[in-house]
Amino acid sequence: MRPGESKPINRSNWLERLPEALREDVLNSCVRLKYKRGRHLFRQGDPANGIYCILTGEAQVVGTTITGLDILVSVLRANDWTGYLACTDKGNYTFSVIASQPCEVLHVPLAAVRRIFMSDADAFRLFVLPEIASTRATYQHFVENLAFTPLQRLARRLIDLTSAPHGEERVSDFISPITQDQLALSIMTSRQWANRLLQHMEQAKLIAISRGRIDILNRDALLTLAVHGESGFTVAEPADSAAEDLPRDPA
């Protein structure tokens, strides 16, 4: 990789935390790839072939259940990395990563990952730190889903989808593209009920909904709702004729 091409990814928290020698080895070992919207970087169940960094565009991390339902797990944006777990345990990728916008991607092949990170304990620890952060977030998400109401879960989901994948740092004020089905499945409720909850959030001026897009207008209030509950919100049973501002997934 040419030296002048390394600049766009130096903002990556993970890459910046690496010692200079490891960081340069990663940069010298990677290749750039381009993906059209809808193309897979990799599919759930594929053998590991390395780690990926989004340089431009966005990609959605999607998990598929044994019954074939696709669950939106997170959104990857510029300087987000993915693929650590499969490279660590020599297993298959646990999720699919799909370009939701045209993407330019940095790929570090598996052979380079193993050479750089798997022969030294300190280097290995640095490699798995993002996966450890993801595991901690998964535990928190699991506990919250047991205790939270659907409205709280939706608020939490909107915060998550506009945050860095391994933390709560805000990286975007909107989510696009997004569908009703993706949101409903991710908070374990019906599409109609998720749409009704979104309408109440919009009426409270927490969000703004347009075709295939949700803008976050009041992130602090949304986070308060997610953490402390829905005092002040009165949510009626969803009507069959409720307006649907977000598109449905194809049947």
ZIJO-V797881 format. One record per residue. PHI is phi in whole degrees, -180 to 180 (* if undefined). Layout:
PHI  PHI
This chain:
*  -69  -54  -66  -91  -81  -58  -61  -101  -70  -83  -65  -58  -62  -65  -65  -80  -75  -57  -55  -64  -67  -61  -67  -65  -62  -63  -77  -102  -96  -130  -99  -131  -122  -129  -77  -57  94  -83  -86  -71  -159  -110  -56  96  -67  -64  -62  -134  132  -110  -130  -125  -77  -94  -137  85  -142  -140  -102  -93  -127  -104  -111  -76  -67  -94  93  -80  -96  -109  -73  -94  -163  -120  -99  -124  -52  77  -87  -110  -154  107  -63  -60  -63  -71  -76  -101  61  -96  -91  -65  -86  -136  -95  -122  -125  -65  -90  -138  -54  -126  -109  -131  -98  -121  -103  -61  -59  -59  -70  -57  -65  -65  -79  -114  -97  -106  -137  -63  -67  -66  -63  -59  -64  -68  -89  -55  -62  -70  -64  -62  -65  -64  -61  -64  -65  -59  -63  -62  -63  -65  -62  -68  -74  -107  -83  -77  -56  -65  -64  -63  -66  -60  -63  -65  -66  -63  -60  -75  -113  -115  -59  -66  -119  179  -107  -64  -69  -123  -157  -109  -152  -124  -164  -81  -152  -120  -58  -63  -61  -68  -62  -64  -74  -114  60  -146  -78  -62  -64  -69  -61  -64  -63  -64  -62  -63  -66  -65  -68  -62  -83  62  -85  -140  -129  -111  -136  -60  70  -147  -127  -101  -89  -96  -138  -66  -62  -67  -65  -67  -61  -61  -63  -86  -105  102  -110  -57  98  -102  -118  -109  -79  -61  -67  -91  -62  -94  -59  -64  -122  -83  -97  -70  -87  -69  -59  -67
